[in-house]
Amino acid sequence: MANSLTEDRTAQDWINLVLAVLLFISPWVVGFGTDTHASWNAWIIGVVIAILSIATLSAFAEWEEWINFVLGLWLIVSPWVLRFAADTHAMWTHVILGILVAAVAAWAVWGHRHIPHAHA
């Protein structure tokens, strides 16, 4: 059981690490590199998510997942807060990746809180 739980957490951390890399390269790949607010938001949040994912790969901490969850929510609302929602490529990139980051973080927290107790 412990190996399965550890593998699930590791998978979640790898998924968030991949999402962080996708977010970081998105200004160039998707084509909104000239939008300063959208680009810097993607780069900064991508780096923070990557750092948290790498840290969680070495030792799970629930607070790191909660920060990823909040960062995912930030990505969802940031196009309107930072006023780059008119750039649909940047907006949808942030919203979709934000939903995915928040969902993976919520999955990790839920698994940490519920799965071990269900088999006890």
C-alpha positions as CSV (number, residue, x, y, z in Angstrom):
1,M,0.0,0.0,0.0
2,A,2.7,2.5,0.9
3,N,4.5,2.0,-2.5
4,S,1.2,2.7,-4.3
5,L,0.6,5.9,-2.3
6,T,4.2,7.0,-2.9
7,E,3.9,6.3,-6.6
8,D,0.7,8.3,-6.8
9,R,2.3,11.3,-5.1
10,T,5.4,11.0,-7.3
11,A,3.2,10.8,-10.4
12,Q,1.4,14.0,-9.3
13,D,4.6,15.8,-8.7
14,W,6.0,14.8,-12.1
15,I,2.7,15.9,-13.7
16,N,3.0,19.3,-12.0
17,L,6.7,19.5,-13.0
18,V,5.7,18.9,-16.7
19,L,2.9,21.5,-16.4
20,A,5.5,24.0,-15.0
21,V,7.8,23.4,-17.9
22,L,4.9,23.8,-20.3
23,L,3.9,27.0,-18.6
24,F,7.4,28.3,-18.7
25,I,7.9,27.7,-22.5
26,S,4.3,28.7,-23.4
27,P,5.1,32.3,-24.3
28,W,7.4,31.1,-27.1
29,V,5.5,28.0,-28.1
30,V,2.0,29.6,-28.0
31,G,3.2,32.9,-29.3
32,F,2.5,35.5,-26.6
33,G,6.2,36.3,-25.8
34,T,5.7,39.9,-26.7
35,D,3.0,40.4,-24.0
36,T,5.2,41.3,-21.0
37,H,2.6,40.7,-18.3
38,A,1.5,37.3,-19.6
39,S,5.1,36.2,-20.3
40,W,6.5,37.1,-16.9
41,N,3.5,35.6,-15.2
42,A,4.1,32.3,-17.0
43,W,7.8,32.4,-16.3
44,I,7.6,33.2,-12.6
45,I,4.7,30.9,-11.8
46,G,6.3,28.2,-13.9
47,V,9.6,28.4,-12.0
48,V,7.8,28.4,-8.6
49,I,5.6,25.4,-9.5
50,A,8.7,23.5,-10.8
51,I,10.7,24.3,-7.6
52,L,7.8,23.1,-5.4
53,S,7.3,20.0,-7.5
54,I,11.0,19.1,-7.2
55,A,10.9,19.7,-3.5
56,T,7.9,17.5,-3.1
57,L,9.5,14.7,-5.2
58,S,12.2,14.5,-2.5
59,A,9.9,14.8,0.5
60,F,6.1,15.2,0.4
61,A,4.8,18.2,2.3
62,E,1.1,19.1,2.1
63,W,1.7,22.8,2.3
64,E,3.6,22.6,-1.0
65,E,0.6,21.1,-2.7
66,W,-1.6,23.9,-1.2
67,I,0.7,26.5,-2.6
68,N,0.5,24.8,-6.0
69,F,-3.3,24.8,-5.7
70,V,-3.3,28.6,-5.0
71,L,-0.9,29.1,-7.9
72,G,-3.2,27.2,-10.1
73,L,-6.1,29.4,-9.1
74,W,-3.9,32.5,-9.7
75,L,-3.2,31.3,-13.2
76,I,-6.9,31.0,-13.8
77,V,-7.7,34.6,-12.7
78,S,-4.4,36.3,-13.7
79,P,-5.4,37.1,-17.3
80,W,-8.1,39.5,-15.9
81,V,-6.1,40.7,-12.9
82,L,-3.0,41.5,-15.1
83,R,-5.2,42.6,-18.0
84,F,-4.0,40.3,-20.8
85,A,-7.3,38.5,-21.3
86,A,-7.7,40.1,-24.7
87,D,-4.8,37.9,-25.9
88,T,-6.8,34.7,-26.2
89,H,-3.7,32.5,-26.6
90,A,-2.2,33.8,-23.4
91,M,-5.5,33.8,-21.6
92,W,-6.5,30.2,-22.5
93,T,-3.0,28.9,-21.8
94,H,-3.1,30.4,-18.3
95,V,-6.6,29.2,-17.6
96,I,-6.1,25.6,-18.9
97,L,-2.8,25.1,-17.2
98,G,-4.2,26.7,-14.0
99,I,-7.1,24.3,-13.9
100,L,-4.7,21.4,-14.5
101,V,-2.2,22.6,-11.8
102,A,-5.0,23.2,-9.3
103,A,-6.6,19.8,-10.1
104,V,-3.3,17.9,-9.6
105,A,-2.6,19.7,-6.4
106,A,-6.1,19.0,-5.1
107,W,-5.7,15.3,-6.1
108,A,-2.4,15.2,-4.1
109,V,-4.0,16.8,-1.0
110,W,-7.1,14.6,-1.2
111,G,-4.9,11.5,-1.6
112,H,-2.7,12.5,1.3
113,R,-5.7,13.1,3.6
114,H,-8.1,10.3,2.6
115,I,-6.5,7.3,0.9
116,P,-4.2,6.2,3.8
117,H,-7.1,6.4,6.3
118,A,-9.4,4.4,4.0
119,H,-7.2,1.3,4.3
120,A,-6.2,1.6,7.9
